[in-house]
Amino acid sequence: MKIYNSNMLSKCRICGHKELENILETNPMPEYVWPIEISNVVKISKCSIYRCLNCHHLQLQNFSEIEIARFYQYGSYVEENMSAKEQRLNKIFDKFGEGYFTNKKILDVGGGSNPFVKLLKNYSKDLFVSDFDIPNETMALCNGQVFRGMFEYADIPLDSFDTILSFHSMEHMNNPALVVSKMRKLLKQGGHVIVEVPNIIEVVKTIPYFSVFHQHINMFTRNSLINLFHQQGFKLESVLQESLAILMVFSSSNGNNFFDNVDMSNT
């Protein structure tokens, strides 16, 4: 079924195209998937998955900002997995060397409750975090150098950062194209954006019961993640991991980026 300017879905979150196909609708399910003490306050509703017929991005139906905030109103469950962070750090070091973060100005987007920059204290003092919820522990870690609120609207100095990090945040964001566009404006010449998101193809194969839920409103494949960054003026520098999660490095590009728009959403 094709959707044109539906009340539930107006456009693709990546390319803005207005022709989308409804490929799956779940049964009513809890809008909050993490453990909480009072379970009877959680609303029950369906999730509808749409595929963009232009760029093939997969996404849930449009939600208002108020609705998205409701998905997190009883707290957000973030597992403190230091082993996974260290593995990610080692992959970056394997590519760029162990001095990569030394004396760099670094912004961790979405790292409020689980800051990756916790591992970078010995490399740089210029550590910043942007998130809508920033605990005191993270405030102390960054010496108060935080930007509170939605990243795409936060007042952050332009051309400021050597490296921008975004680990398992992009799948939660309602406006990923606007987020990536802002990242390019904040990045210094020659800087990098390092991003990691779940790989929906591998998630479906490996943990299908965790494939669809309200908090993950974007479902990325290798191609759709590259396409998102290419459309906002980046070029792909390196693929550091491509398994259950995709870990990629991007830099600013002054030229036209070729993208082979292959549909992998139904793989």
N, C-alpha and C positions, 0 to 999 in steps of 0.2 A: 504494500500500500504506500503510495507516495503522499507526502505531506507538503502542502504549500501554505506558508504563513499561518500555520496552525496556532491555536491559542496555547497548546502545550509546547510547541517547538517552532521558533520563528526562523532560526538560521543555524548553520554550522558554526561551532565555537572556534574553529580554526580558520576556515577560508571565507566564512560569511555567506556561503551559498544557501539558497532558500529551497532547494529541492532535495528532500530527504526521504528515506524509506524506513518505515517502522519494521524492524526485523524480529523483535522479541518483546513480549510483555509478560512480566512475572505475575504470579499470584500475589495478593496482598502480603506484605512482609514488614517487619519492624523497621522504622526509620532510624533506629539507633542500634548498632550491632555490638557495641562493647558492653561489658558488665557494668551495671549500676545497681544501687541499693533499692531503688523504687521502680520496679519494672512496669507498673500499670499506668505510668504517665507517658509512655512511649506510643506515638501514633503509628497506625498501620496503614500502608498505602502501597500501590503497585509501582514497579519500575518499568519504564518503557525504553528500549534501546533503539536508537536511530542510526542509520548509516548515511553519510553525506554522499550523494550521487556524483559529486564533483571530485572531492579529495579522498573520499572513503573513510573519513574519520568516524569512529564510533563514539556515541555519547548518549547519556540519559536525557530525558525530556528537560526542557528549560525549567529551572526553579528560580523563584525570586530570591534576592539576597536574604530576606527575612526567613524564607523556608530553609535555605542552606544553613543559616545561623542556628536554626532549630535542631538541625542534625547533630549539633555539638553542644547543645545547651546544658547537658548534664556532665560536661567534661569531655575530654578527648583522650582515649586510651592510646598511649604511645609507648611501645615497648623499648626499654633502654637496652638495645642490643649492641654492646661495645664490640663484640666480635665482628659483626657485620660492618660497623663503622671502620674498624681497623683493616678489614679486607678491602673496603672501598678506598681507603687512604693508600694502601699498598699498590693498588692498581694504578692510582694516579702517580705514585712515585715511580712505578715501573715504566711509565710512559715519559714522565717529565723530569725524573730525578728527585732525590730526597730534599733538595734545596728549593723545590718549586714554590712553596708557600712563604719562604723566608722574606721577612720585611715587606710583605704585600698587604695591601688594603683589601679586606675580604668581607663580602656580604653573604650571609646565610639566609636565604629566602624561605620562610616557612619553618625555621629552626627554633621556634620559641620553646616548645616543650621537649625537644630532642635535638639540641644543637650539635651539629657536626663540628663546629668550630671549637668545641671542647677539646678536640684532639690537636688543635693548632696553636695552643697557648705558648708552646716552646718555639714556635716559628715566627709569630707575628704578634704585635700588641694592638694592631689596627683591626680588631674583630668587631663586626656589626651583625645584628640580627633584625630581620623584619618579619613580623607575624601579628595576627590580631590578638593573640593571647601570649604574654611573655612573663613567665614566672620570675620570682625574685632571684632564683639561682642563676638563671640566664642573664638577668640584669647585672649581677655581680661579675659573672664570667666576662662580659663585654664592657665592664666599667661604665654601665649606663648607656652605651652606644647602641641604642635600639630605635627602631621605627615601628610604632604600634599602629595597628589598623590593617586594612586591606592593602596589600603591596602596590597594586596598580594605581591607587589613589594617594598613597603616602607621600609626604613631602621629603624627598631624598635628593641630595645634590647630584647634578648631572656630571658625567665624565669623571667619576670619583673612584671607581673600584678596579683593581687589577684582576680580581677573580670574583665571580658571582656563583654561588652554589644553590642548587635547588634539588633536594633529595626527598622523593615521595611526597611532593606537594602539588605538582602540576595536575595530577589526576583529581584533586579536590577543587580546583579553581574554576570559577564560572566564566572567566574571560581569559583563557590562556593566551590568545593572540595579543591582547592588550598587555598581559604580563610580560611576554617575550619582547614586545615592542619597547616596553619601559626598560627592560634589562639592557637592551642595546644602547639606550640613551644614557644609562648609568655607567656603562663600561668604558674604561680608558682604551685608547688606541693600543692594539696588540694584546688586549686582555682576553680572558676566556670565561665562558659560561659552562659549568659542569653540571649536568642534570641527570637524575635517575628517576625512572618511573616503572611501575609494573608493566610487564610484557603480556598483554591480554591473551595472546595466542598460547604462550606457555602456561599462563595461569589457568586457562580453560583445560589444558591437557593435564596439568599436575594437581591443581586444587580447585576443581570446578565449583565446589560449594562456596568458594570465596570469590567467584567471578563477578557477581552482580549484587551491589548494595548501594544505598542512597548516597553515601559519602563519596564514592568514586564515580563522579559524573563525567569523566573523560576516560576512555579506554584506548591506550596507545599501542600501536605496533611500531616496528622499526621505521617503516615508511611514513606513518602519520606524524611521528615525532620529528623526523628530519624535515618533513614538509612544513610543519609549524614554524620551525626556526628559519628555514630558507625563505619563507614568505615574509618574514620580519627582518630580513637583511643580514642573516648569519650564513656561515658556511660550516659544514661538518669538518672538524679537525681529526677526530679519532673516535672509534668505538672501543670502549674499555671493557665492556661486558655485554653479552647478549644471551641471557638465559631466562630465568624467572623474572628478572628485572633487566632493563636496558640502561646502560650507563654510557653517556656520550659527552664529548667535548665540542663546543662550538666557538667560533670567533667571528668578529664582524667581517662582512664582505662588502666591497664596493662594486662588485659586478653582479651579473645575473646568474643565479644559481640554477643549474639544470636539475630537474627532479623527475625521475621516472615514476609516473603516477600509477603504480601497479596496485590493484585492489588486493590486499591481504586480509581484509576484515572477515572474510568467511572461511579462511584457511582452517 
